[in-house]
Amino acid sequence: MSQSLYPYRSTQIASRKLGGEMMIMSASDSTLFTLNETATILWEAADGSASLEEIVAAKIFPQFDVEYEKALDDTETLAQQLASHGILFLASEPKGPGRACSGERVNQ
């Protein structure tokens, strides 16, 4: 990954956690997504304040028996897939309270 990406959730969705999985419905087209445990961890951490690297290091890598670089690569791919559906956005800088974010969807 050449630059840090800061994931944040779309506000145009409805979500509910059931067990270890997250159910997400897109408000724009009523598409339903089911996120597995790893994707749910990413989703819950995606508030725009932490980079993918920070999320992997703090929340994903410690929970799974995988090398850090593999976890980071897989998480970046996952984030890009969620962004391509418009339910997650990726910013090039942190998004804080009251702060505009210059990010945009990946793979539009």
VMD Tcl script that draws the C-alpha trace (Angstrom):
set ca {
  {0.00 0.00 0.00}
  {1.59 3.24 -1.13}
  {-0.42 5.63 1.07}
  {-2.44 5.22 4.22}
  {-6.17 4.84 3.73}
  {-8.72 5.77 6.37}
  {-11.96 3.78 6.01}
  {-15.30 5.18 7.09}
  {-18.85 3.86 6.80}
  {-21.47 5.27 4.47}
  {-24.39 6.96 6.18}
  {-26.72 5.66 3.47}
  {-27.02 2.17 4.96}
  {-28.82 0.24 7.66}
  {-26.84 -2.30 9.68}
  {-27.36 -4.86 12.41}
  {-24.95 -7.30 14.04}
  {-26.17 -10.88 14.35}
  {-23.76 -13.14 16.19}
  {-20.30 -12.44 14.75}
  {-21.61 -11.19 11.41}
  {-22.86 -7.81 10.28}
  {-25.89 -7.43 8.01}
  {-25.84 -4.25 5.92}
  {-28.50 -2.92 3.56}
  {-27.72 -0.19 1.07}
  {-30.34 2.56 1.12}
  {-29.60 3.44 -2.49}
  {-30.60 0.10 -4.02}
  {-31.70 -2.15 -1.12}
  {-28.80 -4.55 -1.71}
  {-28.16 -6.74 1.34}
  {-24.59 -7.59 2.39}
  {-23.50 -10.12 5.00}
  {-20.04 -9.48 6.42}
  {-17.98 -12.29 7.94}
  {-16.11 -11.91 11.23}
  {-13.06 -10.20 9.73}
  {-15.14 -7.83 7.60}
  {-17.28 -7.05 10.66}
  {-14.16 -6.06 12.63}
  {-13.14 -3.73 9.80}
  {-16.68 -2.33 9.52}
  {-16.95 -1.59 13.24}
  {-13.53 0.12 13.29}
  {-14.18 2.16 10.12}
  {-14.88 5.60 11.59}
  {-12.34 7.54 9.52}
  {-9.98 8.18 12.42}
  {-7.75 5.09 12.09}
  {-5.82 3.95 9.02}
  {-6.13 0.43 7.63}
  {-2.67 -0.27 9.03}
  {-3.77 0.79 12.52}
  {-6.97 -1.27 12.32}
  {-5.09 -4.37 11.19}
  {-2.38 -3.96 13.86}
  {-4.81 -3.34 16.72}
  {-7.89 -5.38 15.86}
  {-7.36 -7.95 13.09}
  {-3.76 -9.21 13.33}
  {-3.97 -10.10 17.07}
  {-7.13 -12.19 16.57}
  {-6.10 -14.35 13.63}
  {-3.20 -16.71 12.95}
  {-1.83 -14.89 9.90}
  {1.25 -12.88 9.01}
  {0.82 -9.12 9.40}
  {1.54 -8.31 5.72}
  {-1.01 -10.92 4.57}
  {-3.60 -9.53 6.98}
  {-2.92 -6.00 5.73}
  {-3.13 -7.02 2.05}
  {-6.37 -8.95 2.62}
  {-7.89 -6.07 4.60}
  {-7.01 -3.56 1.90}
  {-8.64 -5.79 -0.73}
  {-11.71 -6.18 1.46}
  {-11.95 -2.42 2.07}
  {-11.73 -1.77 -1.67}
  {-14.48 -4.33 -2.33}
  {-16.77 -2.71 0.24}
  {-15.94 0.71 -1.22}
  {-16.83 -0.49 -4.72}
  {-20.35 -1.16 -3.42}
  {-20.60 2.29 -1.83}
  {-21.08 1.05 1.73}
  {-17.56 2.02 2.85}
  {-15.41 4.97 1.80}
  {-11.63 5.30 1.81}
  {-10.04 8.66 2.61}
  {-6.45 9.73 2.13}
  {-6.40 11.49 5.52}
  {-8.10 10.97 8.89}
  {-11.68 12.08 9.27}
  {-12.35 13.57 12.67}
  {-15.40 15.10 14.31}
  {-16.47 18.21 12.41}
  {-13.74 17.72 9.85}
  {-14.40 17.24 6.13}
  {-12.82 14.23 4.51}
  {-11.12 14.33 1.12}
  {-11.64 10.61 0.52}
  {-13.62 9.11 -2.26}
  {-14.95 5.73 -3.18}
  {-12.44 3.30 -4.60}
  {-13.26 1.35 -7.79}
  {-16.31 3.39 -8.72}
}
mol new
graphics top color blue
foreach p $ca { graphics top sphere $p radius 0.5 }
foreach p [lrange $ca 0 end-1] q [lrange $ca 1 end] { graphics top cylinder $p $q radius 0.2 }
display resetview
